[in-house]
Amino acid sequence: MRNRFLSQDPLQDTEPLIRRVYSYVAYTIGHGPEAEDITSETFARALRYRDTYDPARGTPVTWLIGIARRCVYEAAAEPRSVSDPPDSAGPSDMAADADERLTVQAAVSRLGERDRELIALRYGADLTAKQIAQRLELSTSAVEVGLHRARSRLRAIMEDQPQAGPDESPAEPHVRNVVPIPVRRARRPNEGKNSDAILEPRQRPRS
């Protein structure tokens, strides 16, 4: 039984999972301490409930994204306080992609909730249209059409063109993939310690 559990443990390889969950959250609410907190809370819950993971119902990343979505919605329902300033990184680290990250992040924030969720799932969590359809309980074709329209509206925002309305056809029939937001690597558990040592929200060491 123990070996069977280990073979199905959704948290066996946490580093790429943390990056994809953090990227999804960052697309949804933006980079910063709050995104890190939600990522940490997602994995804290995953550690508590990983014995409920059923590989027949989806991959580890789709299971984690489901947890992350709930964490995002719960955080949005809480009274907002003044956010801590983002952790400072070396000048060369932040300056290189700051403009691009802020431009894409600002554009995504102007999308409607449905478009923002589709973009976050596709380019943040790196899910396929089929996986998104399973997660949102939609048909794959509906997701593909929704993504096409969301990309068109996002491209229009980024190019400072009039944005298509929520029920209108996209203005650009052929839209290339949106530029992903450059993701600063999220902190991960100390590999030298127990794998349960996920950093709790607001308890990360400051540099």
N, C-alpha and C positions, 0 to 999 in steps of 0.2 A: 504493500500500500504506500509506504514511504517513497519507494522508487517511482511508483506511478505518479505520485504527487509532484516529485521533482521534475519528471519528464514533461509535466504540464504547467510548471510554475511560470506564470506570466512575467515574473520579475527576474528571470535568470540573467538577462543581459540588459541592465538598467540604463547604461549611458546613452545609447541611441534613443531609447524610449523617453528619457528625460528631455533630450533635445527636442523631440517632436512634440511632446506635451507643452513644453515652455513656448515653443514657436507658435503652436495653436493658440495658447492663452495670450501671447503677445499680439497676434493678429486681431484678437477679439477685444482686448482692453488696452493694449499698448505695453511697451517695455517698462521695466522699473520694479521697485520693491513689491508692489501688489501682484505683478505677474509671477515673481519668484515665490511669494507667499502661497499663491493658488497652486503653483506647481508642487511646492512642498506638501501642501495639504492633500493634493491629489494622490501623491505617493504614500503619504501617511495612511490614508484611507485604504489604498490598494494593499498595503502591508497587512492591515487589520483584516481585510476581507478577501485576500487572495485565494483562500480555499473555496470561494464561491465562483471563481473563474471557470467558465465552461468553454473549452476550445471549439466545441461544436457550434457555438453561437457567434464566434468572431475571433479575430486575432488579438494578441495582447494590447496592441496599440489602439484598436477600436474600443476595447474594454476600458482602457485608461482614459480615452477621450470622452467616453460616456461619464466617467467620474469627474473629469475636469469640467465638462459642461455644467454639471450640477454645482460644482464649486464656484464657477463663474456666476451662475444665476443667484446663488446664495449670497455671494459677495456684493452683487449689484443691488440686492434687496436690503443690505445693511446700511445704516447711516454712514455717510462718507466723512472721513476726517482728512485733515491736511496730510498729504503724502510726504514721506521722507524723500529727500533729494536722492536721485539715482547715485549708485556707487560710482566713484570716479575711477576711470581707467587711465592708462598711459595716453599721452596726447596723440601718439601715432595710432593707437588702437581705436580711439573714438573718432578722431577727426576724419579718418579715411572713409568711413561709411555713415557719418552722422547725417549729412544732408540727404542722402538716399533713403536712409531709414526713416527720418522724420517726414520726408515727402510722401513715402508710401503709407506710413502709419497715419498721417493726417488724412490722406485720401480714403483709406479704408474706414476711418472713423466717420466719414461723411456718407457712407453707404447705409442703406436700410438694414434692419436687423437680419433679414433673410439673406441678403446679398453678403453681408459681413460674415455670417455663419458659414456660408458656402465657401467663400474665399479662405476663411480660417481653416476649415476642414481640408480643403484641397491643397493649399500651399503652406499652411502652418503645420498641420498634422501629416501632410503628404499622403492622404487617403485617396484611393481611386474613386471614380464615380460610383462604382458598384458598392464599395464599402460605405460611402456617404449615403447612398440610397438605403442600405440596410440600417444605418444608424438613424436616419431621419424618417424611415418608413415611407419612402417614396419610390417611384420607379426609377430605374437607371436613366431612361430617356428624359424624365423630368429634371433630374439632377444635371444632366449634360446641358439641357436648354437653360436651366437656371444659372449654371456656371458661365455659359456663353454670354448671357445678358449681364451678369455681375461683372465679368471682365470688361465688357463694353462700357458700362457705367463707370467703372474704376478708371479705365483708360481715358474716358472723357473728362473725369475730374482731374486726373494728373496732367492732362494737356490743357486744362482750363477751358474746356469747351462746354457748351450747354449739355447738361446731363439729361439722358433719356428718362422719362417718367417710369414709375414702377410697373405700369401695365403696358408700356409701349415696347415695340420691337427695338433691338439695339441699333444704334446709329451706324455702327461699323460691322459689316457682315463677316469680316475676316479679322479676328483679333488674336494676336499671339499671346503666349502665356504672360501673365503678369510677372513683373520682377519681384522675386521673393524679398521680404524684409531681411536684411542682414541680421542674424541672430547672434547675440553675445552668449557664449556658452554658459548654460545654467549650471549652478553648483551641483555636484553629485555626491552620493555617499562616499565616505572614506573607504577605499578598497581594502585597506589594511585592517579594518574593524568589521564587526558584525554587520551583515547586510541590512539589518533593521535600523541602522543608525542614520536614518534620513533626517536632515536638518529640519527642525520644526519651524513654523512661521515666526518671523521676527526674532529668531535666535541665532541667525547666522553671524559669524564673526565679521567685523568691519575691518577693512584694511587701513 
